[in-house]
């Protein structure tokens, strides 16, 4: 075996996802797998989602692969380090990819990684593995898109590899390498539908201050509608899902593309219900009508804040007023509107939080997910607060999501903020839902008052 590709996410170790139970397989690694196989390499795939450490270690020991390739992100850091130890014990070379390894190359190389693949991985991996077979971890300077440690101990990064514009030429993700039926079975058990994910484009051209662009940069490259239809037809023949998740960063980026794709869906009778992500500035009434025609049942809009001041500080290039209009427009056309809210961004005041609550109460999206902002290395937001980031433990056992930002309100304060936001939305929804809602309203109002009181009590708590 030339390489065993390993995911590093374990569902059994994620209590939050165990409440949601909407797992999707690692599309990025599946793309790498199919591409490497198309180049004649012998590839194994270790999907860890439904696995555990013992099973992964046994797989590596049994396969004895020449190299183990591990996808990294900040959510899975400690799992990546554990799998690296398993690979080292088997004598395999360790190749890392994904945004986390690029951002923390020195840390991962110091802990045993041999090579880090930066950016889009297909072509780099296809060139790297045969080279490692012939020369080992030497003479790597001629391969673009790598970071490694030279004999003298210095960390070296080679020239960036240009992004491939012809992404129709990439083979479809290697779904046969994983147990996709198990994913769909979990969905069916918990949600009554069998769901499959795919992407129609790579990258996002926007420059939000907190968002990582370590893999695709600020590119946006879409597949042809015909190519996506071909993949959907293959998915239909092989797996027969009930719905689809288009996992693009911004699904409605290109209007002409969207209209052509909608026509092809009709032509091939591929009207799967689906959900995806967009932005208010990429939605119009015509776009929403097209989404409805395609079978869309929910669009997630990255609102992040109801305060225009904070949106501008984030460089979101979105308008809070128009965001509310687009939420209403989606709902008027029978599409659920979901939104993401981020609290605790640098410079946020209580007035900004109040603006966000009023924004949500006015728009009343169907689904609201909130999170406390956290700084991802390599982003402008991280650079703004870098000298104030405090990890609760050492780097290997904690991530930026665990970080405290000195001078910011305490995590307890923001727990109360998030609870207040949700209770206010639920209260507004109840007040507009008839008699049944009015019955629930007093209890929801008391909850909101309690959360607001907790905020007031904790307003002076700041991270040290």
C-alpha positions as CSV (number, residue, x, y, z in Angstrom):
1,X,0.0,0.0,0.0
2,X,1.4,3.4,-1.0
3,X,-0.7,5.4,1.4
4,X,-3.5,4.9,4.0
5,X,-5.6,8.0,4.1
6,X,-7.1,8.7,7.5
7,X,-9.8,11.0,8.7
8,X,-9.4,12.1,12.3
9,X,-12.9,12.7,13.4
10,X,-14.6,10.3,15.9
11,X,-18.3,10.6,16.4
12,X,-18.2,8.7,19.7
13,X,-15.9,11.4,21.1
14,X,-18.1,14.3,20.0
15,X,-21.0,14.8,22.5
16,X,-22.4,17.7,20.7
17,X,-22.7,15.9,17.4
18,X,-24.2,12.9,19.2
19,X,-27.1,15.1,20.0
20,X,-27.5,16.2,16.4
21,X,-26.6,13.0,14.6
22,X,-26.1,14.5,11.1
23,X,-22.7,13.0,10.1
24,X,-21.3,13.4,6.6
25,X,-18.2,11.7,5.3
26,X,-14.8,13.5,4.6
27,X,-15.3,14.6,1.0
28,X,-11.8,16.2,0.8
29,X,-10.0,12.9,1.6
30,X,-12.4,11.0,-0.7
31,X,-11.4,13.3,-3.6
32,X,-7.7,12.7,-2.8
33,X,-8.3,8.9,-2.8
34,X,-10.0,8.8,-6.1
35,X,-7.4,11.0,-7.7
36,X,-4.4,9.0,-6.4
37,X,-6.1,5.8,-7.6
38,X,-6.5,7.3,-11.0
39,X,-2.8,7.8,-11.1
40,X,-2.1,4.2,-10.3
41,X,-1.3,4.4,-6.6
42,X,-2.4,1.8,-4.1
43,X,-4.6,3.6,-1.6
44,X,-6.3,2.5,1.5
45,X,-9.0,4.6,3.4
46,X,-9.5,4.6,7.1
47,X,-12.7,6.5,7.8
48,X,-12.7,7.1,11.6
49,X,-16.2,8.6,12.0
50,X,-17.7,5.4,13.4
51,X,-14.4,4.0,14.6
52,X,-12.2,4.3,17.7
53,X,-8.5,4.5,18.4
54,X,-8.0,0.8,18.9
55,X,-9.5,0.0,15.5
56,X,-7.4,2.6,13.7
57,X,-4.2,1.4,15.4
58,X,-5.1,-2.2,14.4
59,X,-5.7,-1.1,10.8
60,X,-2.4,0.6,10.5
61,X,-0.6,-2.3,12.1
62,X,-2.3,-4.8,9.7
63,X,-1.8,-2.8,6.5
64,X,1.8,-1.6,7.3
65,X,1.3,1.3,4.7
66,X,4.4,3.0,3.2
67,X,2.8,6.3,4.3
68,X,-0.2,7.4,6.4
69,X,-1.9,10.6,5.2
70,X,-4.0,12.4,7.8
71,X,-6.5,15.3,7.3
72,X,-6.2,17.9,10.0
73,X,-8.4,20.7,11.3
74,X,-8.4,22.5,14.7
75,X,-11.3,20.3,15.9
76,X,-9.3,17.1,15.6
77,X,-5.8,18.1,16.7
78,X,-5.4,15.6,19.6
79,X,-6.8,12.8,17.4
80,X,-4.3,13.7,14.6
81,X,-1.4,13.5,17.1
82,X,-2.7,10.1,18.4
83,X,-2.9,8.7,14.8
84,X,0.6,10.0,14.1
85,X,1.9,8.0,17.1
86,X,0.2,4.9,15.6
87,X,1.8,5.5,12.2
88,X,5.2,6.1,13.7
89,X,4.9,2.8,15.6
90,X,4.2,1.0,12.3
91,X,7.2,2.6,10.6
92,X,5.1,4.6,8.1
93,X,5.9,8.0,6.8
94,X,3.5,10.7,8.0
95,X,1.9,13.1,5.5
96,X,-0.5,15.8,6.8
97,X,-2.9,18.0,4.9
98,X,-5.7,20.4,5.7
99,X,-5.7,23.9,7.2
100,X,-4.5,23.0,10.7
101,X,-1.2,21.4,9.6
102,X,-0.5,24.4,7.3
103,X,-1.1,26.8,10.2
104,X,1.0,24.8,12.7
105,X,3.6,23.2,10.5
106,X,6.4,23.6,13.1
107,X,4.4,22.0,15.9
108,X,3.3,19.0,13.8
109,X,6.8,18.5,12.3
110,X,8.3,18.6,15.8
111,X,5.9,15.9,16.8
112,X,6.8,13.5,14.1
113,X,5.2,14.5,10.8
114,X,7.5,14.0,7.8
115,X,5.8,16.3,5.2
116,X,2.9,18.7,5.2
117,X,0.9,19.3,2.1
118,X,-0.3,22.9,1.8
119,X,-3.4,23.9,-0.2
120,X,-5.3,21.7,-2.6
121,X,-3.8,18.2,-2.3
122,X,-4.5,16.1,-5.3
123,X,-1.6,17.0,-7.6
124,X,0.9,17.5,-4.8
125,X,0.2,14.1,-3.3
126,X,0.4,12.4,-6.7
127,X,3.8,13.9,-7.2
128,X,5.0,13.5,-3.6
129,X,4.4,9.8,-2.9
130,X,6.4,8.4,-5.9
131,X,9.2,10.8,-4.9
132,X,9.2,9.5,-1.3
133,X,9.3,6.0,-2.6
134,X,12.5,6.8,-4.6
135,X,14.3,9.3,-2.4
136,X,12.7,9.3,1.0
137,X,12.2,12.6,2.8
138,X,15.0,14.3,0.8
139,X,15.3,16.5,-2.3
140,X,11.8,17.9,-1.8
141,X,12.6,21.4,-2.8
142,X,11.4,20.8,-6.4
143,X,7.8,19.8,-5.3
144,X,5.5,22.7,-5.0
145,X,3.0,22.9,-2.1
146,X,5.1,21.3,0.7
147,X,6.4,22.2,4.2
148,X,9.1,19.9,5.7
149,X,12.1,20.0,8.0
150,X,15.5,20.1,6.3
151,X,18.5,18.1,7.5
152,X,19.8,21.2,9.3
153,X,16.6,21.4,11.2
154,X,15.1,24.4,9.5
155,X,11.5,24.3,8.4
156,X,11.2,24.9,4.7
157,X,8.1,25.7,2.6
158,X,8.3,25.3,-1.1
159,X,6.5,27.4,-3.7
160,X,2.7,27.3,-3.6
161,X,1.1,25.0,-6.1
162,X,-1.2,26.8,-8.5
163,X,-4.8,25.8,-8.0
164,X,-6.3,23.6,-10.8
165,X,-8.9,25.5,-12.8
166,X,-10.2,22.4,-14.6
167,X,-11.9,20.8,-11.6
168,X,-14.3,18.8,-13.9
169,X,-11.3,16.7,-14.5
170,X,-11.0,15.5,-10.9
171,X,-12.6,12.1,-10.4
172,X,-15.7,12.0,-8.2
173,X,-15.1,11.4,-4.5
174,X,-14.3,7.8,-3.7
175,X,-17.5,6.9,-2.0
176,X,-16.9,3.2,-2.5
177,X,-13.9,3.5,-0.1
178,X,-16.2,4.2,2.9
179,X,-19.4,2.7,4.3
180,X,-21.7,5.4,3.0
181,X,-24.7,3.2,3.8
182,X,-23.8,3.6,7.5
183,X,-24.0,7.4,7.3
184,X,-27.3,7.3,5.5
185,X,-28.6,4.8,8.0
186,X,-27.8,7.1,10.9
187,X,-29.6,9.9,9.1
188,X,-32.6,7.7,8.5
189,X,-32.7,6.5,12.1
190,X,-32.6,10.0,13.6
191,X,-34.2,12.1,10.9
192,X,-36.2,9.8,8.7
193,X,-34.2,10.6,5.5
194,X,-31.1,9.2,3.8
195,X,-28.8,12.2,3.0
196,X,-25.7,12.5,0.8
197,X,-23.3,15.4,0.4
198,X,-21.4,16.7,-2.6
199,X,-19.8,20.0,-3.7
200,X,-20.4,21.9,-6.9
201,X,-17.5,24.4,-6.4
202,X,-14.3,24.9,-4.5
203,X,-13.4,28.0,-2.5
204,X,-14.9,31.3,-1.5
205,X,-13.8,34.7,-2.9
206,X,-14.9,36.7,0.2
207,X,-12.4,37.9,2.8
208,X,-14.2,37.7,6.1
209,X,-11.7,38.5,8.9
210,X,-12.3,35.3,10.9
211,X,-12.6,32.7,8.1
212,X,-9.7,30.5,7.1
213,X,-8.6,30.2,3.5
214,X,-5.6,28.0,4.1
215,X,-6.7,25.3,1.5
216,X,-8.3,27.0,-1.4
217,X,-7.1,30.6,-0.9
218,X,-9.6,33.2,-2.1
219,X,-10.4,31.3,-5.3
220,X,-13.8,30.3,-6.5
221,X,-13.9,27.5,-9.1
222,X,-17.2,25.9,-10.0
223,X,-17.7,22.6,-11.8
224,X,-19.8,22.6,-14.9
225,X,-23.5,21.9,-14.3
226,X,-23.2,18.8,-16.5
227,X,-20.4,17.4,-14.4
228,X,-22.4,17.8,-11.2
229,X,-25.5,16.1,-12.9
230,X,-23.3,13.2,-13.8
231,X,-22.2,12.8,-10.2
232,X,-25.8,13.0,-9.0
233,X,-26.9,10.4,-11.4
234,X,-24.2,8.1,-10.1
235,X,-25.3,8.8,-6.5
236,X,-28.9,8.0,-7.5
237,X,-28.0,4.7,-9.1
238,X,-25.7,3.5,-6.4
239,X,-27.2,4.9,-3.1
240,X,-30.7,6.1,-3.7
241,X,-30.7,9.0,-1.1
242,X,-33.8,11.0,-0.1
243,X,-32.1,14.3,0.1
244,X,-28.8,16.1,-0.7
245,X,-26.5,18.6,1.1
246,X,-24.6,20.9,-1.3
247,X,-21.6,21.6,0.9
248,X,-20.4,24.6,-1.0
249,X,-19.2,27.7,0.9
250,X,-21.6,29.9,-1.2
251,X,-24.0,27.8,-3.3
252,X,-25.7,30.7,-5.2
253,X,-22.5,32.5,-6.3
254,X,-23.0,32.2,-10.1
255,X,-26.6,33.0,-11.3
256,X,-26.1,31.7,-14.8
257,X,-24.6,28.5,-13.5
258,X,-27.5,28.1,-11.1
259,X,-30.2,28.5,-13.8
260,X,-28.5,26.0,-16.1
261,X,-28.1,23.5,-13.2
262,X,-31.8,23.9,-12.3
263,X,-32.8,23.2,-15.9
264,X,-30.7,20.1,-16.0
265,X,-32.1,18.8,-12.7
266,X,-35.6,19.0,-14.3
267,X,-34.4,17.4,-17.5
268,X,-32.9,14.4,-15.6
269,X,-35.7,14.2,-12.9
270,X,-33.2,14.8,-10.1
271,X,-35.4,16.9,-7.8
272,X,-33.9,15.8,-4.5
273,X,-34.8,18.0,-1.6
274,X,-31.7,19.8,-0.5
275,X,-30.2,22.4,1.7
276,X,-27.1,24.6,1.3
277,X,-25.4,27.8,2.4
278,X,-25.5,31.3,0.8
279,X,-25.2,35.0,1.6
280,X,-27.8,37.7,1.5
281,X,-25.9,39.5,-1.3
282,X,-26.1,36.4,-3.5
283,X,-29.9,36.0,-3.1
284,X,-32.6,37.8,-5.1
285,X,-36.2,37.0,-5.7
286,X,-35.3,35.2,-9.0
287,X,-32.6,33.2,-7.3
288,X,-35.0,32.2,-4.5
289,X,-37.6,31.1,-7.1
290,X,-35.0,29.1,-8.8
291,X,-34.0,27.4,-5.6
292,X,-37.6,26.5,-4.9
293,X,-37.9,25.0,-8.4
294,X,-34.8,22.9,-7.7
295,X,-36.2,21.4,-4.6
296,X,-34.5,23.5,-1.9
297,X,-36.0,23.2,1.5
298,X,-33.5,25.2,3.6
299,X,-30.9,27.9,3.0
300,X,-28.4,28.8,5.7
301,X,-27.4,32.5,5.6
302,X,-24.3,33.5,7.4
303,X,-25.6,36.5,9.3
304,X,-23.0,36.4,12.1
305,X,-24.4,39.6,13.6
306,X,-27.4,41.9,13.4
307,X,-25.1,44.9,14.1
308,X,-23.9,46.6,10.9
309,X,-20.9,48.0,12.8
310,X,-19.7,44.5,13.6
311,X,-20.5,43.2,10.1
312,X,-18.3,45.9,8.8
313,X,-15.5,45.2,11.3
314,X,-15.7,41.5,10.1
315,X,-15.4,42.7,6.5
316,X,-18.5,40.6,5.7
317,X,-19.6,42.8,2.9
318,X,-23.2,42.1,3.9
319,X,-26.1,44.3,4.9
320,X,-28.1,43.6,8.1
321,X,-31.3,45.2,6.8
322,X,-31.2,43.2,3.5
323,X,-30.4,40.1,5.4
324,X,-33.7,40.3,7.2
325,X,-35.4,40.9,3.9
326,X,-33.8,37.8,2.4
327,X,-34.9,35.6,5.4
328,X,-38.5,36.8,4.8
329,X,-38.2,36.2,1.1
330,X,-37.1,32.7,1.5
331,X,-39.9,31.9,4.0
332,X,-42.5,33.6,1.6
333,X,-41.4,31.0,-1.0
334,X,-41.7,28.1,1.3
335,X,-38.0,27.7,2.0
336,X,-36.7,27.4,5.6
337,X,-34.2,30.1,6.5
338,X,-31.4,29.2,8.8
339,X,-28.8,31.6,10.1
340,X,-25.5,31.5,12.0
341,X,-24.8,34.0,14.8
342,X,-21.3,34.7,16.2
343,X,-21.0,36.5,19.6
344,X,-17.9,37.9,21.2
345,X,-16.2,39.3,18.1
346,X,-13.5,41.9,18.8
347,X,-15.0,45.3,19.7
348,X,-18.5,44.0,20.3
349,X,-20.6,45.9,22.8
350,X,-23.9,45.2,24.6
351,X,-25.5,47.5,22.0
352,X,-24.3,45.3,19.2
353,X,-25.7,42.2,21.0
354,X,-29.0,44.0,21.5
355,X,-29.0,44.9,17.7
356,X,-28.4,41.2,17.0
357,X,-31.4,40.2,19.2
358,X,-33.6,42.8,17.5
359,X,-32.4,41.6,14.1
360,X,-33.4,38.0,14.9
361,X,-36.7,39.0,16.5
362,X,-37.6,41.0,13.4
363,X,-36.5,38.4,10.8
364,X,-37.5,35.3,12.8
365,X,-35.4,32.8,10.9
366,X,-36.6,29.2,11.2
367,X,-33.3,27.9,12.6
368,X,-30.7,29.9,14.6
369,X,-27.2,28.5,15.5
370,X,-24.9,30.5,17.6
371,X,-21.3,30.3,18.6
372,X,-18.6,32.2,20.5
373,X,-16.1,33.6,18.1
374,X,-12.7,32.0,18.2
375,X,-9.5,33.1,16.4
376,X,-8.2,30.7,13.7
377,X,-4.5,31.0,13.0
378,X,-3.7,32.5,9.6
379,X,-6.7,34.8,9.7
380,X,-6.7,38.6,10.2
381,X,-8.9,38.2,13.3
382,X,-6.3,35.9,14.8
383,X,-3.6,38.5,14.2
384,X,-5.6,41.2,15.9
385,X,-5.9,39.2,19.2
386,X,-2.8,37.0,18.9
387,X,-1.0,38.6,21.9
388,X,-4.1,38.1,24.1
389,X,-4.8,34.4,23.3
390,X,-4.5,32.1,26.3
391,X,-4.9,28.3,25.9
392,X,-6.2,26.5,29.0
393,X,-3.8,23.6,28.4
394,X,-0.8,23.1,26.2
395,X,-1.0,23.2,22.4
396,X,-1.3,19.4,22.0
397,X,-4.4,19.1,24.1
398,X,-6.4,22.2,23.4
399,X,-7.4,24.3,20.4
400,X,-8.4,27.9,19.5
401,X,-12.0,26.9,20.3
402,X,-10.9,26.5,23.9
403,X,-8.9,29.7,24.0
404,X,-9.5,32.6,26.2
405,X,-8.9,36.1,24.8
406,X,-7.6,38.3,27.6
407,X,-9.7,41.3,28.3
408,X,-12.8,39.8,26.6
409,X,-15.9,38.9,28.7
410,X,-15.8,35.5,30.3
411,X,-17.1,32.4,28.8
412,X,-19.8,32.3,31.4
413,X,-21.0,35.7,30.3
414,X,-21.2,34.5,26.7
415,X,-23.0,31.3,27.7
416,X,-25.7,33.6,29.1
417,X,-25.6,35.8,26.0
418,X,-26.2,32.8,23.7
419,X,-29.0,31.5,26.0
420,X,-30.6,35.0,26.0
421,X,-30.4,35.2,22.2
422,X,-32.2,31.8,21.8
423,X,-34.8,32.6,24.4
424,X,-35.7,35.9,22.8
425,X,-36.1,34.3,19.4
426,X,-38.3,31.5,20.9
427,X,-40.4,34.1,22.7
428,X,-41.0,36.2,19.6
429,X,-41.8,33.1,17.7
430,X,-44.3,32.0,20.4
431,X,-46.0,35.3,20.4
432,X,-46.7,35.1,16.7
433,X,-47.9,31.5,16.7
434,X,-51.4,31.7,18.0
435,X,-53.0,30.4,21.3
436,X,-50.5,27.6,21.8
437,X,-47.6,30.0,21.6
438,X,-49.3,32.5,24.0
439,X,-49.6,29.7,26.6
440,X,-45.8,29.1,26.4
441,X,-44.9,32.8,26.3
442,X,-44.8,33.5,30.1
443,X,-42.3,30.7,30.7
444,X,-40.1,31.9,27.8
445,X,-40.2,35.4,29.0
446,X,-39.1,34.4,32.5
447,X,-36.2,32.4,30.9
448,X,-35.2,35.5,28.9
449,X,-35.3,37.7,32.0
450,X,-33.2,35.1,33.9
451,X,-30.5,34.9,31.2
452,X,-30.4,38.7,30.9
453,X,-30.0,38.9,34.7
454,X,-27.1,36.5,34.5
455,X,-25.5,38.7,31.8
456,X,-25.8,41.7,34.1
457,X,-24.3,39.8,37.0
458,X,-21.4,38.6,34.9
459,X,-20.8,41.8,32.9
460,X,-17.6,42.6,34.8
461,X,-16.1,39.1,34.4
462,X,-13.3,39.3,31.9
463,X,-10.7,36.7,30.8
464,X,-7.2,37.2,32.4
